[in-house]
Amino acid sequence: MTHSKSVRQSPGKRERLAAAAAQVLHEQGVEQTTIADIARAADVPLGNVYYYFKTKDQLVEAAIDAHAQSLRSMIGVLDELPAPQDRLKALLNGWVEQRELTARHGCPTGTMASELDKRADGLDQSVAKVIQVLLDWVEQQFQAMGRSDSRELAVALIAAYQGISLLTNTFRDPDLMAAEGRRLERWIDSLT
């Protein structure tokens, strides 16, 4: 009797590469990051990366997908909270908790969107879809608060976050984000 060996892949290698891509691209930027950097961060031999991802752009797409999955998970947790104001404030709190990381590298999704916008390969549209999901969710929260101007309020909240992320990163000052988080909480309270 002949035994055939079945080749088994290490579980989670593709996911580790995607998560590592999201992290390294955030820390170093798209243009500065190499496939070798991502392989090293994922603890995957460089040659194995090409089994899962043929190009760096495919790794960028995987990082965008990782951001989308993280956002969906976060929204799932936030949706468990009883009131839309609570959900919005918890979103703000999550951003403020990441202020040290933001001070070092900026907003992961916003930074990637800005960088990918300079390219003509369509990846900017992929990351825009992730931001659109967040914008739509925030709009739904303002709608649930009975606001007829929910879209404008959602844009204002996301714009405030992106702006403070840029300033926090520019000045390497996480306290800026904490102060803006408190201001935005008061703003949300004033809308009810």
Secondary structure, 3 states (H helix, E strand, C coil): CCCCCCCCCCCCHHHHHHHHHHHHHHHHCCCCCCHHHHHHHHCCCHHHHHHHCCCHHHHHHHHHHHHHHHHHHHHHHHCCCCCHHHHHHHHHHHHHHCHHHHHHHCCHHHHHHHHHCCCCCCHHHHHHHHHHHHHHHHHHHHHHCCCCCHHHHHHHHHHHHHHHHHHHHHHCCHHHHHHHHHHHHHHHHHCC
